Amino acid sequence: MSLQGSGTRPQDVTGTTTAPEENGAAQLPADLQDERLIAGHGISGAVGAFTARLRSGDLGSVPVVVGLVIIWAVFQIANSSFLSSRNLVNLTLQTTSVGVIALGIVLVLLLGEIDLSVGSVSGVAAAVVGVTFVNKGWPIVASLVAAVALGVLIGLFYGLLYTRFGVPSFVITLAGLLGFLGLQLLVLGKDGTINLPYDSALVGFATRSFLSPAMAYALVALVVVAYALSRWQGRTARAAAGLSAAPNSVIAIKAAGLAIVLLIPIAVLNGDRGVSSMFLLFLALVVVTDLAVRRTRWGRSVFAVGGNVEAARRAGINVRMIYLTVFAACTTFAAVGGILAAARLVAVGQASGGTDVNLNAIASAVIGGTSLFGGRGSAYSALLGALVITSISNGLALLSLDSNVRYIVTAGVLLIAVTIDSLSRRSRQAHGRA
């Protein structure tokens, strides 16, 4: 429940009246109110804080998780092989390239901007790898470095146009969509399509590299232990500074929940080929991006600029540098995603990065919970949103339905996600959590 004051003494989650100095009353920001609830009441406080956030419109990832469960349930009922180990392994492979590109879109949306060229950038990066590695005989590492470097330069170019000349990102990246599509066709030349060597390390990584069951379970144990230690160290530091800190019971329950969330899909995937190394790379990129956004000065600056550019500038943030680095990160992720997509398909062609790549990447970020209004979102939005998008595509393919149905369903899900974002934003503003 909300702790906003209304002239009466606030109540805690247990229903007892407490003094304002004990819970911070209405003057405390919402996050600090939640911290004090959790510190003072443990598990019941955590439940109360979570409920208060939902009531105020701070929905987080709840809508997309619920939607994903519903989508999986519907497709499983329609086709019993949807949740089979084999199909879920294929689903993780399909999710990776879209998810990596969506990571960059998340960063740009945090600034309240957009990049419409990620599909073309991913295609031209894949074309560079194909031409230099296959036709020119470059070492694969050199080809990969050249393609990723091209992605970085494109993003810096976008950032320069935006910060120096004030050209809207919509116009810049729309021009980039057309321009880099042309560059992709120019790079490919008359060949049109280039087949990547099936025995190459790049293709092997994308199609044949999987963790052994023992290694997968060991990785889960390592992640859970690292999470618990991180939380415990944070709690110890806060307690030593005289700040409110979550009790050990809450940390233990969260660690156990994380273990369950990781172990169940690992067990299912191990029923077939196991966890793909390419999907594991995607997960690692999500975690690193999340830490960079939440735990670094750069990440806090991104949220500040996305929330209010002028306030961020007056606070001493180098706004121009933030725009440059975010646009560069977005196009770099697009280049990496395009390379992974080409490696999975074992070919680069004129259609690489085309068709619905832009749609899927942007839709993944938005459906996953990143706000179109800037300042709110998470790297995990890319993971959850990409799972939703590829689940729809995969499930409809199992049902042998045409692509027109997939486009219509995806459009409906995207519209629902944007509507939920708009409504929750209004609710947050009304409750002082915007």
N, C-alpha and C positions, 0 to 999 in steps of 0.2 A: 504494500500500500504506500501511497505517497506520503512524504513527511512534510509537505509544504504547509506552512503555518496559516491559520485563518482566524487568529485572535484567541484560540484556545490552546491549552497545553497539548503537544503532540503525543501520540501513543506509539509504543513500539510494536513489534510484530506479535508479541504475546498478548497484546490488548491492555497492558498496564500503562498507567500514565507516568511519564518520566519528565524530568526537568529539562529545559532547553539546553543547559550546559552539558547534559549527559549525552545527548544525541546530536547536538549541533544545530537543532531546530531548523528554521527555514533559511538561515543565512548560508548554510553549507551548500556547495555544489552537489549535484546529484551523485557523482562518483564517490565523494567523501561520505555522503549519507549512507551509501551502500556499503562502503568499507566499515563504517562504524556498526552497522547492523550485523554484518558478518562477524566482526571482531567480538561484539557483545553477546551474540546469540548463536554463534556457530552455524549448524546446519539449518535451523529454523530461520536464522537471519539471512542466510544465502537464498533460501526459498522466498523469503519476504522481499529481498532486494530484486530477485528475478521477476517476481510477480509485479512489483512496482514499476519496473522497466516496461513490462508488457502493457500494463494499463496506461502508461504515459505515451505509448506509441514507439518506444525504443525496442523494436522487434528483433533486431540483429539478424541471425541466420535462421530463426525459427520458421518463417514462411517457406524458405527454400528447402529446408530439411523435411518439413511436412509434405511439401509438394513432391519431393523426390521419392518419399515413401509411397505416396499415392500413385505416382507414375509407375514405379516398380511393381506395385501390387496389381495394377490394371494390366500391365503387360504380362505378368506372370500368370494371371488368370486366363488371359487370351492365348498365351503360348507358354507351356510349362518349361520350355528350354531357356527362357529369358534369364532366369537366375541360376542357370547351370554354371559350373566352374569354367567350362570352355567359353561360354558366351561372355562371362564377366571378365575373363582375361582379355578377350577381344575388345570389350568395352574400355578397359584401361588403356589399351594401345590406341584406340580411336580418340580417347579423351586428351591424350598428352599434348599433341600439337596445338589443338584448339585452346587448351588450358594455358599453355605457355604464352600464346599470343594474347589471351585474355588478361594475363598478369600485367602486361604493359598497358592495356586499356584501363585496368583498375587504377593504375597510378595517374594516368591522364585525367580520368573522371574525378579523382580526389581533388584535382585543381579546378574542377568545373569546366574542363575543356574536352575535346574529342579528337580522335585520330581515325579518319575514314580510309586511310591508305595502308593499314596493316596487312591486308590481303596482298596488295601489289608488292609491298616491301618483302613479305615472306616469299612471294614468287620469284622476285629478282634475286634474292639471296640464294634460293635453291638453284636458280639458273647459273649463278656464278660458281657454285660448287660443282654442278654437273659439267659445265664447260671446262673449267680449269682442271678438275680432277680426271675426267674421262678424256676430253679432247686434247687438252694441253699437257697432260701427264704430270701435273703438279702433285707433290705429296699431299695426302688427305688433310694433314694438319694445316698446311699452308692454305689450302682451299677453304677450310673452315674459318681460319683467321681472316681471310680476305672477305668472306661473306659477312661475318659478324662485324668487321670493321666498317663495311659499307652501311650496315644497319645503324651503327653509331653515328656515322657522318650524316646520314639522312636526318636523324633526330636532331642533331646539332644545327643542321640547316633550317629545320622547322622552327626550332627555338630561336634562332637568330632572326628569322623573318617576323616571328611573333613579338619578340622583345624590342627589336630595333625599329620596326616599321608599323607595329600594331595591327598587322593583318590577322583577321580572325582565324583561329585554328581550323574551323570548319572549311574555310576557303583554301587555306594552305594545304590541308591534307586531302581535300577533294581534288586539287590540282595534282598532288602527289599520287593519288590513286590512278589518274590517267597517265601521268608522266612516267611513273615507274612500271606501269603495265607496258608502255611502249618500250622502255629500256629492257624489260624482260624479253620481249619479242626480238629486240635487236641483239641481245646477248645470245639467245638461242639460235638465231640465224635461220638458215634454210632447213636445218635439221628438224626443228620443231619439237622433237622429243628425244631425250637422252636417257638411256637405260644405265642405271648405276650397277657396277659389278656386284653380283650377289655374294661373292666371297670377300668383299671388302669389309673393313672393320666398322665402317659407318652403318652399313646395312645390317651387319651382324648384331651390332648394338641395338638397333631399332627393332629387329624381327626375331632374333634367336637368343638374346641374352636375358636369362632369368635367374633370380636368386634361388638357391637350394632351400628346401623347407627349414633346415636347421639354421641357416643364415638369416632367413626371414624372421623366425621367432627370436633369434638372438638380437636382431635389430629392434624388434618391438620392445624387448626387455630393456635394451639400452636407452631407447627413447623415453620409456616410462620412468626409469630411474633418473635420467637427466632432468625430466620435467619435475619430478618430486623434489630432487635436490635444489633445483632452481627456485621452486616455490618456497622451500624451507629456508634457504639462504635469504630470500627476500623477506620472509616473515621475521627472521632473526634480526636482520638489519633494521626493519621498521620498529620492532620491539625495543631494540637498543637505543633508537632515536626517540623513544617515547611516543611513537605513533601507533594508531590502531592496526592490528595485524590479525589475519585469519587464523583460527585455531588449527592445530595439527590434524584434527578429525576431518575438517573440510578439505585440507590438502590431500589426506589419504583417500577420501572418497573421490575427489577429482582424478587422482592418479589411477585408482581402480577403474573409474569410468573410462579413462583414456585407454587403459589396457584392454577393456572389453571392446571398445570401438575399433581398436586396431587388430585384435586377435581374431574376431569373427570373420572379417573379409580376408585376412591372411589365410585362415583355415580353408575357406571356400576356394580361393585362388590356387592354393597348393593342391587342390583336387585335380587340377589340370597341369598347366605348365609352370604355374607359380607367379611370383611378382616380377613384372618386367623391369629390367634395368632402366629402360627409357621412362617408364612411369615413375620409378623411384627418383630419377633425375628431376622430373616435374615436381614431385613432392618436396624435394630438397630446395628447389627454386622458390616454392611457395613459402617454406619455413624461413629461408634466408630473407626473402622480400618482406615477410611479416615482421621479422625482427628489425630489419632496417627501417621499416615504417613506424613501428611502435617504440623502439628502444634507442634510436639515434637522434641526434639533433637535426639531421637532414629530414628524417621522417616527420618529426614534430613540426618542422617548418613547412613541409608539404601540406599537412592538415591545416596549419595556420593560414597559409596562402589560399587554400581552397575554401576556408571559412570566411575570410575577409582579407582581401589583398591589401587594402589601404592600412588596416590595422597591423598586418604583418610587416609592411614596409616601415611603419612608424615604430615598430618594436625592434627594428634593426636587422630584420631578416633580408638577406640578399635575394630579393624576389626574382631578379633576372636569372641568377644562377639556378634557382629552383626550377624555373620553367625550362631552362636549357637541359638540365640533368634529367628531368622527368620525360621530356620529349625524346631524349636520347635513349633512355631506358626502355621506353615503349617500342621504338623501332628496333632496338637490339633484341628484345623479346620476340618481336615479329620475325626477325631474321632467323633466330634460333628455332622458332616454331616451324618456319618454312623448311628449314633443313631437316628437322625431325620428320615432318610430313613426307618429304621426298624420300628419305631413307626408309620409311615404313612402306611406301608404295613402290620402292626400288626403281623410281624413274622421276625425271623432271620433264615437264612439258609446258606448252602454252597455257594449259588450264591450271597449272600450279598456282595456288594462292587466289584463284578466281572463284567463280560461282558464288557460294555462300560463306566464304571464309570470313569476310568482314562482318556479315550478319551474325554468324555464330560467335565470333570473338566478342563483339560488343554486347550481344544478347547474353552471353555467359557472364560477363562482368555485372550487368544490370540485374539479371535474374538472380545472381548469387548474392545480391544485397548491397552493391555499391550504388550510392546515390548519384543521380544525374545532376543534382544541385551542388555537388562538391562538398568536400570536408568530411564525408562519412563513407566508410568502406573498410574492407579488409582484403589482404592477399588471399585469404581462404574463400573469398567470393568467387575468384577465378576457378578454384577447384570445384566448389559446389555447383556453380553455374554451368561449367563445362560438363559435369556429370549429368545435369538435367538435359542439356542440349543433345549430347551424344546418346543418352538413354532414349530420348524420343526418336532420334534417327535410327538407332539400333533396333528398338522395339518395333517400329513401323516396318523396317526392312524384314524382320522375322515374320511379320504378318503379310508380307508381299504387297504392301500398299505403295502407291506411287509417291514420287517426291512432292507432288502438289499437296497431298495431305500433310506431309511433314512441314512444309512451309506454313500452311494454315495453322497447324497445331502450335508450332514454334511462335508464330505471330501472336496467337492468343495467350500463350504463357508469358511472352514478353510484355504484352499490354497489361496483364494482371500484375506483373512484378512492378511495372512503373506506377500503376494505380496505387498499389500498396505502399510504395515509397512515398508518393505524394501525400497520401492520407496520414501515414505515420509521421511525416515531417510536420504536418499541421498539428497533430496531437502532441508532438514533442515541444513545439513552440508554445502551445497552450499550457503545458505542464512545466515549462522552464528548462527543458532538457535539449533544446535545439542546439 
